[in-house]
Amino acid sequence: MTDDGARVRQWGSSDSSPLVIGLTGPIASGKSTVAELLRQRGAEVIDADRVYRSLLQPGSDLWRQIVERFGPAIVGSDGEINRAALGGVVFADPAALADLDHITHPAVVAEVRHRIARSTAPFIVLEAVKLVQSGLDADVDTLWFITADPETRLRRLMARSGMDETSARARIAAAPDTVPDGVDVGATIDNSGDLASTAEAIDVAWKAVQSGSARRQHTHLMAAKKERS
């Protein structure tokens, strides 16, 4: 570890543990698109939101804690937590969202760390909106910040979730859209453009990771072409 808490390790070093790339950024910035492109380049992807969902089985410890805090109204007839109903509560109330984070982050962090520890992949991509806020930035070798312009993010969120504009704007406003001051970011990728432009930007940052230079200088990679409507 370096003084700032970042592990600096060159691809091909004698260290057998995986090199971990953290992907974070605001909601609907396209983190999953970047993660998939990195999967195609040989990385194993751990999606913190998928980990969270896997821990929400009816009757699980995490399920019980959330239901105790937010009440039975968030539970569907099948016993599953209705994430839309839960979201309607927490994204309208910052205190409630903080309570949910306090409940969920320790469980998700523990499971993510377990998956990293048992992985045999040389590269792992860890994707999370609140990667830094949960403390998982301590587990990555380099942090990539994925961003996109606000209107592109709004359009993407509405298209994928079926939310109306008011609800989508509230969801965007409730989620972090920057990394906290002092956090070391290895690359910033503007994902406002088309897939080809994003892939080109990823290749630059990916080569920097493989060469071991990702931590030595910050790379800001802009999308070359606007995303088609």
C-alpha positions in Angstrom: 0.0 0.0 0.0 1.1 3.5 -0.7 0.7 6.4 1.8 -2.6 7.3 0.2 -3.9 3.8 0.6 -3.6 2.8 -3.0 -1.9 -0.5 -3.9 0.5 0.0 -6.9 1.4 -3.2 -8.6 2.5 -3.8 -12.2 0.8 -6.4 -14.4 3.0 -9.5 -14.5 4.6 -8.9 -11.1 5.2 -11.8 -8.7 2.2 -10.9 -6.6 -0.4 -13.6 -7.3 -3.3 -11.6 -6.0 -5.7 -10.1 -8.6 -5.2 -6.5 -9.7 -8.5 -4.7 -8.9 -9.9 -1.9 -10.9 -12.7 0.0 -9.1 -15.4 1.5 -11.3 -17.5 4.3 -9.7 -19.5 7.3 -10.9 -23.0 8.7 -10.8 -26.1 6.7 -11.5 -26.7 5.9 -15.2 -23.2 7.1 -16.2 -22.6 3.7 -17.9 -20.5 1.8 -15.4 -22.0 -1.5 -16.4 -21.2 -0.8 -20.1 -17.5 -0.1 -19.1 -17.5 -3.2 -16.9 -18.8 -5.4 -19.8 -16.1 -4.0 -22.1 -13.5 -4.9 -19.5 -15.0 -8.3 -19.1 -14.5 -8.8 -22.9 -10.9 -7.9 -22.3 -10.4 -10.7 -19.7 -11.4 -9.2 -16.4 -13.7 -10.8 -13.8 -16.5 -8.4 -12.9 -18.0 -8.0 -9.4 -21.1 -5.8 -9.4 -21.8 -4.5 -5.9 -25.5 -4.0 -6.7 -25.8 -7.7 -7.9 -24.0 -8.7 -4.7 -26.6 -6.7 -2.7 -29.5 -8.4 -4.5 -28.0 -11.8 -3.8 -28.0 -11.0 -0.1 -31.6 -10.0 0.0 -33.1 -13.5 0.0 -36.3 -13.6 2.0 -35.5 -14.4 5.6 -31.8 -13.5 5.3 -30.1 -11.4 8.0 -29.9 -8.4 5.6 -33.6 -8.9 4.6 -34.6 -9.0 8.2 -32.7 -5.8 9.1 -34.1 -3.8 6.2 -37.7 -5.0 6.9 -37.3 -4.1 10.6 -36.2 -0.6 9.7 -38.6 0.2 6.9 -41.6 -2.0 7.7 -43.6 -4.7 6.0 -45.0 -2.4 3.4 -41.8 -2.8 1.4 -42.3 -6.6 1.2 -44.1 -8.1 -1.8 -46.6 -10.9 -1.8 -43.8 -13.3 -2.7 -41.7 -12.3 0.3 -39.2 -10.4 -1.7 -38.3 -6.8 -0.8 -39.9 -4.6 -3.4 -36.9 -2.4 -4.3 -39.1 0.1 -6.1 -41.1 0.6 -2.9 -38.0 0.8 -0.8 -36.5 3.3 -3.3 -39.6 5.4 -3.0 -39.0 5.7 0.7 -35.2 6.2 0.8 -34.7 8.5 -2.2 -37.2 10.9 -0.8 -35.6 11.0 2.6 -31.8 11.5 3.1 -31.9 10.2 6.7 -33.7 7.0 5.5 -31.1 6.5 2.7 -28.3 6.9 5.3 -30.0 4.3 7.5 -30.2 1.9 4.5 -26.5 2.4 3.7 -25.6 1.8 7.3 -27.4 -1.5 7.2 -26.3 -2.7 3.7 -22.8 -1.5 3.3 -21.1 -3.9 5.9 -22.8 -6.9 4.4 -22.0 -6.0 0.8 -18.4 -5.1 1.6 -17.8 -8.4 3.4 -19.2 -10.4 0.5 -17.3 -8.4 -2.1 -14.1 -9.0 -0.2 -14.8 -12.7 0.1 -15.3 -12.9 -3.7 -12.1 -11.0 -4.3 -10.2 -13.3 -1.9 -11.4 -16.5 -3.6 -10.9 -15.2 -7.2 -8.3 -16.8 -9.4 -8.6 -14.0 -12.1 -5.6 -11.8 -12.8 -7.8 -8.8 -13.1 -11.0 -7.9 -11.2 -13.4 -5.1 -12.0 -15.4 -3.9 -9.0 -18.4 -1.8 -9.9 -20.3 0.3 -7.4 -22.0 3.7 -7.2 -20.9 4.1 -3.6 -17.5 2.4 -3.9 -15.7 5.1 -1.9 -18.5 5.8 0.5 -18.7 2.1 1.5 -14.9 1.9 2.1 -14.3 -0.5 -0.8 -11.8 2.0 -2.4 -9.3 0.5 0.1 -9.6 -2.8 -1.9 -8.8 -1.5 -5.4 -5.5 -0.9 -7.1 -6.8 1.9 -9.3 -10.1 3.8 -9.3 -11.8 4.8 -12.5 -14.5 7.5 -12.4 -17.1 6.9 -15.1 -19.2 10.0 -15.9 -21.7 11.3 -18.5 -23.5 14.6 -19.0 -26.7 15.0 -16.9 -29.2 14.8 -19.7 -27.6 11.6 -21.1 -27.8 10.1 -17.6 -31.4 11.2 -17.2 -32.4 9.7 -20.6 -30.7 6.4 -19.8 -32.2 6.1 -16.4 -35.7 6.7 -17.7 -35.3 4.3 -20.6 -33.9 1.4 -18.5 -36.2 1.8 -15.4 -39.4 3.2 -16.9 -39.4 6.0 -14.3 -41.0 9.3 -15.0 -38.8 12.3 -15.3 -39.5 13.6 -11.8 -38.7 10.3 -10.2 -35.6 9.9 -12.3 -34.3 13.3 -11.4 -34.9 12.6 -7.7 -32.9 9.3 -8.0 -30.0 11.1 -9.7 -30.0 13.9 -7.1 -29.9 11.4 -4.2 -26.8 9.5 -5.5 -23.2 10.8 -5.4 -22.0 12.3 -8.6 -18.4 12.9 -7.7 -15.7 11.2 -5.6 -14.9 12.9 -2.2 -12.0 15.3 -2.1 -8.6 13.7 -1.7 -9.6 10.4 -3.3 -7.0 9.2 -5.8 -8.6 8.7 -9.3 -6.5 6.9 -11.9 -8.7 7.6 -14.9 -11.8 9.6 -15.7 -13.9 8.3 -18.6 -16.6 10.4 -20.1 -19.2 7.9 -21.3 -21.5 10.5 -22.9 -20.6 9.3 -26.4 -21.2 6.2 -28.5 -19.9 2.7 -27.7 -17.0 2.9 -30.0 -15.7 6.1 -28.4 -16.1 4.6 -24.9 -14.2 1.5 -26.0 -11.3 3.6 -27.3 -11.1 5.5 -24.0 -11.2 2.2 -22.1 -8.3 0.8 -24.1 -6.1 3.7 -23.2 -6.8 3.3 -19.5 -6.6 -0.5 -19.7 -3.1 -0.3 -21.3 -2.1 2.0 -18.5 -3.1 -0.5 -15.9 -1.3 -3.3 -17.7 1.9 -1.3 -17.9 1.7 -0.3 -14.3 1.4 3.5 -15.1 -2.2 4.0 -14.1 -1.3 5.3 -10.6 1.5 7.5 -11.8 -0.6 10.0 -13.7 -4.3 10.7 -13.9 -5.8 10.2 -17.3 -8.9 12.1 -18.4 -10.6 10.4 -21.4 -13.4 12.1 -23.2 -16.0 10.5 -25.5 -15.3 11.5 -29.1 -18.8 11.2 -30.4 -22.2 12.1 -28.9 -24.4 9.1 -28.1 -27.2 8.7 -30.5 -30.7 9.5 -29.2 
